[in-house]
Amino acid sequence: MSIKTFVPIGLIVVCSALVFFVRPHYVEGRIGLGITALLTLVALQLTSGTSLPDVDYLMMIDKVYLLAYLFIIVSLTRVVATSWHGTDPNAEAAISRADRIWVAILITAYLAANAIVAWLALRVA
């Protein structure tokens, strides 16, 4: 189950991280990539949720999905925040450099948060 669940979530997060590698000039493409990742994650969660029991608390997989949603939302927020600079050729290089830093920080935080969620789930079990 873990490969069928966690690998697709990881791939969606990686695809969402690609918004940081698209030139800032292409705002529509960057936003489209992030929205597509978001919709794909929603569809994956809806289809995988049908085989899980209905409980009143958050399971580990719910927390992993929430972290993926947070990653995508922060990525989209960064794209929107820099979108009004995207047509300025002088700002494009600075935005691209800052985006590389953002993606490194976000991926590190995402992986660390998932490790904490997994550790806490294994500690309780």
C-alpha positions in Angstrom: 0.0 0.0 0.0 2.8 2.5 0.8 4.3 2.4 -2.7 0.8 2.8 -4.3 0.1 5.8 -2.1 3.3 7.6 -1.2 5.1 7.4 -4.6 2.2 9.1 -6.5 2.0 11.8 -3.7 5.7 12.3 -4.0 5.5 12.6 -7.8 2.8 15.2 -7.6 4.9 17.2 -5.1 7.9 17.0 -7.4 5.7 18.1 -10.4 4.5 21.0 -8.2 8.1 21.9 -7.5 8.7 22.3 -11.2 6.9 25.7 -11.1 10.2 27.0 -9.6 12.1 26.0 -12.7 9.8 27.6 -15.3 10.9 31.1 -16.3 9.0 33.7 -14.3 7.9 35.3 -17.6 5.6 32.4 -18.2 3.2 33.1 -15.3 0.2 31.2 -16.9 2.3 28.1 -17.3 3.6 28.2 -13.8 0.2 28.7 -12.3 -1.3 26.0 -14.6 1.4 23.5 -13.5 0.6 24.2 -9.8 -3.2 24.0 -10.3 -2.8 20.8 -12.2 -0.8 19.3 -9.4 -3.4 20.4 -6.9 -6.3 18.9 -8.8 -4.3 15.7 -9.3 -3.7 15.5 -5.6 -7.4 16.1 -4.9 -8.4 13.3 -7.3 -5.8 10.9 -5.8 -7.1 11.6 -2.3 -10.7 11.1 -3.3 -10.0 7.8 -5.0 -7.7 6.5 -2.3 -10.1 7.6 0.5 -12.8 5.2 -0.7 -10.9 2.2 0.6 -10.1 3.7 4.0 -12.3 3.5 7.1 -14.4 6.5 8.0 -12.9 7.8 11.3 -13.2 11.1 13.2 -9.5 11.7 13.5 -6.7 12.3 11.1 -4.8 9.2 10.0 -1.2 9.3 9.0 -2.1 9.4 5.3 -4.4 12.4 5.9 -1.4 14.3 7.4 0.7 13.4 4.4 -1.9 14.7 2.1 -2.2 17.9 4.1 1.6 18.4 3.9 1.4 17.9 0.1 -1.5 20.5 -0.1 0.6 22.9 2.0 3.6 22.5 -0.3 1.5 23.2 -3.4 -0.3 26.2 -1.9 3.0 27.7 -0.8 4.4 27.1 -4.3 1.4 28.8 -5.9 1.6 31.7 -3.4 5.3 32.2 -4.4 4.3 32.2 -8.1 1.5 34.7 -7.6 3.7 36.9 -5.4 6.4 37.1 -8.1 4.0 37.3 -11.1 3.8 41.0 -11.3 7.7 41.1 -11.7 7.7 38.4 -14.4 7.7 40.7 -17.4 10.7 42.8 -16.1 13.9 41.3 -17.7 16.0 42.7 -14.9 13.9 41.1 -12.1 13.6 37.7 -13.9 17.1 36.6 -13.1 16.7 37.6 -9.4 13.4 35.8 -9.2 14.9 32.6 -10.8 17.7 32.6 -8.2 15.3 33.2 -5.3 13.1 30.4 -6.7 15.9 27.9 -6.5 16.3 28.8 -2.8 12.6 28.6 -2.2 12.4 25.1 -3.8 15.3 23.8 -1.7 13.8 25.2 1.5 10.3 23.9 0.7 11.5 20.4 -0.3 13.6 20.1 2.8 10.7 21.3 5.0 8.3 18.9 3.3 10.6 15.9 3.7 11.3 16.8 7.3 7.6 17.2 8.1 6.8 13.9 6.5 9.6 12.2 8.5 8.2 13.6 11.7 4.7 12.4 10.8 6.0 8.9 10.0 8.1 8.9 13.2 5.2 9.9 15.3 2.9 7.3 13.7 5.4 4.6 14.3 6.0 5.7 17.8 2.3 5.4 18.7 1.9 2.1 17.0 
